[in-house]
Amino acid sequence: MASRCAFCVALFFFVVAMFSGAQEQKAKEVKRAPAPITSAASGKDMFVSYCASCHGTDAKGDGPAASALSVAPADLTGLARKNGGKYPAMRVTSVLRGEANLAAHGNKEMPVWGPVFFRMSGGHEGEVTQRISNLNRYIESLQAK
């Protein structure tokens, strides 16, 4: 009888834990609003709309939403310095597309923009490539001298 009671209590806590996790995930999904559509031609406009809230308008990782994240956003102005003085364009492209394996983004708080851009473009891969290329060039222009 005691083991049956212990089993029921354990089952109860398991169900409560599962329900709490589902609610937490649902709350995170609700908080993510659709990204505003910007011009694919303007890397700066895309950066301001999609990146600055976390990375800051100066790309130093100090945007207004940065303090709410469990992992601090990267200082994007030091990417070239950390890569021997050469801007890592291919690496940035793979991060934006969601192809890079980033330990620092353990829980994927940073949106993967490739699929978002794909939906924005109505499935036109050329526009996705243009968006990522122009955003990448803008981030490259922000590199510390």
Backbone bond lengths (Angstrom), bond angles and torsions (degrees), N, CA, C in turn:
res aa  C-N    CA-C-N  psi(-1)  N-CA   C-N-CA  omega(-1)  CA-C   N-CA-C  phi
1 M - - - 1.453 - - 1.528 110.54 -
2 A 1.345 116.38 -43.78 1.460 120.19 -179.32 1.526 110.77 -63.43
3 S 1.346 117.29 -38.31 1.464 119.54 -179.70 1.527 110.37 -68.70
4 R 1.331 116.55 -34.40 1.468 119.80 177.87 1.527 110.21 -66.62
5 C 1.301 117.71 -39.97 1.456 122.53 178.19 1.528 110.32 -65.22
6 A 1.335 116.60 -43.06 1.464 120.75 178.53 1.528 110.22 -62.96
7 F 1.341 116.28 -39.63 1.464 120.54 178.09 1.525 110.47 -62.00
8 C 1.323 117.45 -44.02 1.467 121.61 179.99 1.528 111.22 -63.01
9 V 1.312 117.04 -41.85 1.462 121.38 178.55 1.529 109.72 -64.05
10 A 1.336 116.94 -45.64 1.467 121.03 178.86 1.526 110.44 -61.47
11 L 1.329 117.04 -42.82 1.457 121.66 178.73 1.530 110.66 -62.03
12 F 1.310 116.09 -41.88 1.461 120.48 178.60 1.528 110.96 -59.22
13 F 1.338 117.26 -48.63 1.460 121.04 -179.74 1.532 111.59 -64.65
14 F 1.307 116.82 -35.63 1.464 121.01 177.90 1.528 110.06 -63.17
15 V 1.326 116.91 -46.26 1.464 121.36 -179.82 1.533 110.43 -63.65
16 V 1.320 116.69 -42.87 1.467 120.59 178.37 1.530 110.61 -61.58
17 A 1.331 117.16 -43.66 1.466 121.12 179.56 1.521 110.83 -63.45
18 M 1.315 117.99 -42.25 1.464 121.43 179.65 1.524 110.35 -64.48
19 F 1.334 116.57 -42.98 1.456 120.37 -179.68 1.523 110.98 -65.09
20 S 1.329 117.21 -39.82 1.466 121.38 178.77 1.516 110.83 -62.79
21 G 1.318 117.51 -43.91 1.459 121.38 178.86 1.518 111.70 -62.42
22 A 1.323 117.14 -41.20 1.462 120.82 179.23 1.523 110.52 -64.75
23 Q 1.332 116.88 -40.24 1.462 120.57 179.21 1.523 111.04 -65.73
24 E 1.350 115.62 -40.58 1.461 120.71 179.15 1.527 110.47 -62.33
25 Q 1.332 117.02 -43.97 1.465 121.58 179.25 1.527 109.90 -63.91
26 K 1.324 116.91 -43.17 1.461 120.80 -179.89 1.525 110.31 -62.87
27 A 1.330 117.66 -39.19 1.462 121.12 178.78 1.521 110.38 -63.67
28 K 1.342 118.11 -40.24 1.457 120.97 178.51 1.519 110.87 -64.77
29 E 1.337 117.06 -39.13 1.459 120.89 -179.57 1.528 110.71 -66.51
30 V 1.321 116.92 -37.78 1.456 120.60 -179.15 1.525 110.97 -67.18
31 K 1.347 117.54 -34.62 1.450 121.25 -177.13 1.519 112.59 -67.97
32 R 1.324 118.79 -24.44 1.457 121.72 -178.08 1.514 109.85 -83.76
33 A 1.299 115.52 103.80 1.457 121.13 178.34 1.519 109.01 -82.69
34 P 1.328 117.12 157.12 1.459 119.28 176.98 1.521 110.55 -59.92
35 A 1.311 115.78 143.17 1.465 120.92 179.09 1.520 109.46 -71.10
36 P 1.334 116.80 137.91 1.468 118.94 177.18 1.528 109.67 -68.01
37 I 1.303 116.63 146.63 1.464 120.48 179.56 1.523 108.61 -83.42
38 T 1.322 115.65 126.53 1.459 122.39 177.53 1.520 108.56 -119.17
39 S 1.310 116.00 173.10 1.454 120.74 177.34 1.530 109.92 -68.81
40 A 1.323 115.82 133.31 1.470 120.67 177.34 1.525 110.81 -69.05
41 A 1.326 116.41 -16.46 1.462 121.36 -176.50 1.528 113.09 -83.47
42 S 1.331 118.08 -15.28 1.458 119.98 -174.44 1.526 112.32 -112.79
43 G 1.326 115.53 102.53 1.452 120.33 175.99 1.516 111.90 -60.63
44 K 1.332 116.14 -37.58 1.465 120.20 -179.38 1.528 110.74 -65.43
45 D 1.331 117.60 -45.63 1.468 120.19 179.00 1.528 110.98 -60.71
46 M 1.328 116.09 -41.42 1.468 119.16 178.71 1.524 110.57 -65.18
47 F 1.330 117.48 -42.41 1.460 120.54 179.58 1.522 110.27 -59.99
48 V 1.322 116.44 -47.77 1.466 120.58 -179.18 1.530 110.45 -61.55
49 S 1.336 117.16 -41.74 1.468 120.78 -177.62 1.519 114.25 -75.48
50 Y 1.336 116.73 -37.08 1.454 119.39 -170.54 1.523 114.67 -109.00
51 C 1.300 118.66 -24.59 1.467 120.48 -169.95 1.529 114.13 -115.05
52 A 1.327 116.84 -33.00 1.464 121.13 -170.52 1.529 113.97 -64.24
53 S 1.319 117.96 -27.46 1.469 117.98 -178.79 1.529 111.13 -62.04
54 C 1.319 117.51 -30.42 1.470 120.78 177.48 1.528 112.00 -102.53
55 H 1.332 116.61 -47.85 1.463 120.59 -174.82 1.528 112.79 -83.54
56 G 1.327 118.68 -13.23 1.461 122.49 -179.29 1.512 111.47 86.47
57 T 1.318 116.97 154.29 1.465 120.12 -179.25 1.519 111.75 -65.12
58 D 1.342 116.37 -24.11 1.463 120.28 177.63 1.532 111.64 -94.38
59 A 1.346 117.30 3.65 1.470 125.19 176.48 1.520 114.49 65.58
60 K 1.313 117.53 21.08 1.464 121.03 -177.68 1.533 113.23 -91.42
61 G 1.328 117.25 3.84 1.465 120.16 177.19 1.506 114.38 88.93
62 D 1.321 116.53 17.30 1.465 119.93 -174.97 1.526 112.98 -120.73
63 G 1.324 116.39 38.17 1.464 120.01 178.98 1.511 112.02 -68.82
64 P 1.319 118.30 167.87 1.462 121.65 -177.04 1.529 114.49 -61.48
65 A 1.322 118.49 -25.18 1.469 120.54 179.87 1.528 112.54 -92.57
66 A 1.316 118.02 -5.34 1.467 121.98 -174.41 1.530 112.91 -58.04
67 S 1.310 117.34 -39.71 1.465 119.77 -176.32 1.525 112.54 -68.54
68 A 1.308 118.53 -18.75 1.461 121.62 -179.82 1.527 112.78 -85.18
69 L 1.324 117.29 -7.86 1.458 121.13 -177.02 1.525 111.23 -90.52
70 S 1.322 116.44 148.18 1.462 120.21 179.84 1.530 111.54 -75.91
71 V 1.338 117.65 -25.15 1.460 122.67 176.11 1.525 106.67 -121.68
72 A 1.323 116.62 127.24 1.468 120.32 -177.93 1.529 110.42 -62.35
73 P 1.327 117.14 138.96 1.465 120.26 177.23 1.532 110.36 -64.16
74 A 1.306 115.53 149.44 1.463 121.04 -179.12 1.518 111.48 -68.24
75 D 1.324 115.20 148.45 1.463 122.39 169.39 1.528 104.79 -80.57
76 L 1.311 116.53 103.33 1.464 121.29 -174.80 1.519 112.97 -75.08
77 T 1.327 117.38 -10.58 1.467 119.78 -179.25 1.529 112.35 -77.86
78 G 1.309 117.54 -11.73 1.461 120.69 -177.44 1.524 114.09 -107.69
79 L 1.320 117.61 13.83 1.465 119.95 -177.54 1.526 112.22 -62.77
80 A 1.327 117.23 -43.96 1.473 120.25 179.94 1.529 110.13 -66.05
81 R 1.323 117.15 -43.77 1.462 121.25 179.96 1.520 110.96 -58.32
82 K 1.328 117.03 -41.76 1.464 121.44 -179.71 1.528 112.23 -73.54
83 N 1.330 116.27 -10.36 1.461 120.84 -178.45 1.529 110.69 -115.45
84 G 1.311 116.83 37.64 1.454 121.35 176.22 1.519 114.29 67.96
85 G 1.337 117.37 26.19 1.461 121.58 177.86 1.526 114.55 89.86
86 K 1.317 117.59 -2.98 1.465 121.01 -179.83 1.530 109.08 -111.24
87 Y 1.318 115.69 127.84 1.460 120.24 179.72 1.534 109.76 -65.21
88 P 1.333 117.77 127.13 1.471 121.76 -176.31 1.537 112.85 -84.37
89 A 1.313 116.65 69.12 1.465 121.78 -174.62 1.529 112.92 -57.09
90 M 1.310 117.32 -42.95 1.469 119.86 -178.91 1.530 110.78 -66.45
91 R 1.308 116.83 -37.68 1.473 120.85 178.61 1.528 110.06 -65.34
92 V 1.332 116.45 -44.29 1.466 120.43 179.31 1.529 109.65 -63.31
93 T 1.319 116.80 -41.55 1.464 120.47 177.48 1.523 110.42 -58.86
94 S 1.334 117.09 -44.77 1.464 119.25 -178.52 1.527 111.71 -67.50
95 V 1.321 117.65 -32.44 1.468 120.76 175.79 1.524 109.88 -66.67
96 L 1.332 116.60 -47.40 1.464 120.56 -178.75 1.532 111.66 -62.88
97 R 1.305 116.07 -36.59 1.473 120.25 -179.76 1.526 112.23 -78.60
98 G 1.330 117.64 -14.66 1.457 120.90 -178.66 1.515 112.72 86.80
99 E 1.325 116.67 16.96 1.459 121.05 -178.63 1.521 112.42 -92.65
100 A 1.329 117.77 -15.78 1.464 121.67 -178.13 1.516 109.99 -83.03
101 N 1.308 115.44 147.89 1.454 121.53 176.34 1.523 107.14 -97.09
102 L 1.322 117.10 104.83 1.459 121.63 -175.25 1.521 111.11 -109.90
103 A 1.314 116.07 108.71 1.464 119.68 177.34 1.524 110.77 -64.45
104 A 1.329 116.84 -34.65 1.465 120.78 -177.94 1.523 112.20 -65.61
105 H 1.322 117.42 -24.00 1.458 120.40 179.01 1.521 110.18 -100.21
106 G 1.323 116.39 39.06 1.450 123.01 -174.59 1.516 115.70 -35.31
107 N 1.316 117.78 -49.35 1.451 119.20 -177.75 1.526 112.22 -101.04
108 K 1.307 117.29 17.57 1.465 123.53 175.40 1.525 112.43 56.38
109 E 1.330 117.61 44.72 1.452 119.69 175.62 1.522 110.20 -66.92
110 M 1.346 116.76 -31.54 1.458 119.32 177.50 1.518 108.17 -76.14
111 P 1.325 116.20 124.35 1.466 117.93 177.58 1.524 110.99 -62.19
112 V 1.296 115.72 146.48 1.454 121.36 173.29 1.521 104.75 -92.22
113 W 1.318 116.17 111.25 1.454 120.68 -169.85 1.521 114.18 -77.74
114 G 1.322 118.58 -22.70 1.462 120.42 -179.35 1.525 112.83 -51.70
115 P 1.343 117.99 -56.16 1.466 119.48 178.98 1.534 113.19 -63.57
116 V 1.334 117.03 -34.04 1.466 120.11 178.01 1.527 109.19 -64.96
117 F 1.327 116.58 -45.58 1.465 120.74 178.66 1.532 110.84 -64.77
118 F 1.323 117.07 -35.28 1.464 121.40 179.22 1.529 109.96 -62.87
119 R 1.342 116.75 -44.62 1.466 120.10 177.72 1.518 111.11 -65.51
120 M 1.337 116.95 -41.37 1.464 121.27 179.17 1.521 111.57 -59.31
121 S 1.336 115.52 -38.17 1.463 120.23 -174.63 1.518 112.56 -85.88
122 G 1.308 116.63 2.92 1.460 119.48 -178.64 1.518 111.88 67.42
123 G 1.327 116.87 28.17 1.458 120.83 177.55 1.517 114.98 87.54
124 H 1.327 118.12 11.91 1.469 121.43 179.15 1.524 109.88 -88.58
125 E 1.322 116.37 102.55 1.465 121.62 -176.55 1.525 111.76 -59.52
126 G 1.337 118.02 -32.96 1.464 120.95 178.92 1.522 112.06 -59.84
127 E 1.316 116.53 -39.88 1.466 120.13 178.67 1.522 110.82 -70.54
128 V 1.335 116.89 -37.05 1.465 120.49 176.68 1.522 109.23 -60.16
129 T 1.319 116.10 -46.64 1.467 121.26 179.72 1.523 110.60 -61.70
130 Q 1.335 116.88 -40.75 1.464 120.57 178.41 1.520 110.62 -63.55
131 R 1.312 117.41 -44.77 1.464 121.08 179.88 1.535 110.52 -59.87
132 I 1.325 115.87 -49.51 1.468 119.54 -177.46 1.521 110.34 -65.76
133 S 1.315 117.67 -39.41 1.464 121.16 179.26 1.529 111.31 -63.71
134 N 1.322 117.10 -45.80 1.466 120.24 -178.88 1.526 112.10 -70.38
135 L 1.309 117.29 -36.73 1.463 120.55 175.85 1.526 109.24 -65.49
136 N 1.312 116.36 -42.23 1.459 122.19 178.53 1.538 110.86 -61.21
137 R 1.323 117.24 -45.01 1.476 120.63 178.66 1.526 111.27 -62.38
138 Y 1.329 116.01 -38.38 1.461 118.71 178.76 1.528 110.39 -65.19
139 I 1.321 117.63 -45.07 1.468 120.50 178.50 1.529 109.73 -61.56
140 E 1.319 116.77 -38.08 1.478 120.03 177.01 1.520 110.80 -61.57
141 S 1.333 117.22 -36.80 1.476 120.72 179.75 1.522 112.54 -67.37
142 L 1.326 117.66 -17.31 1.469 122.40 -178.23 1.526 112.81 -90.13
143 Q 1.323 117.80 -0.76 1.468 120.91 -176.14 1.519 111.00 -62.72
144 A 1.339 114.88 137.67 1.471 121.48 178.26 1.510 108.91 -63.47
145 K 1.307 115.34 138.92 1.483 120.78 -179.67 1.488 110.58 -84.53
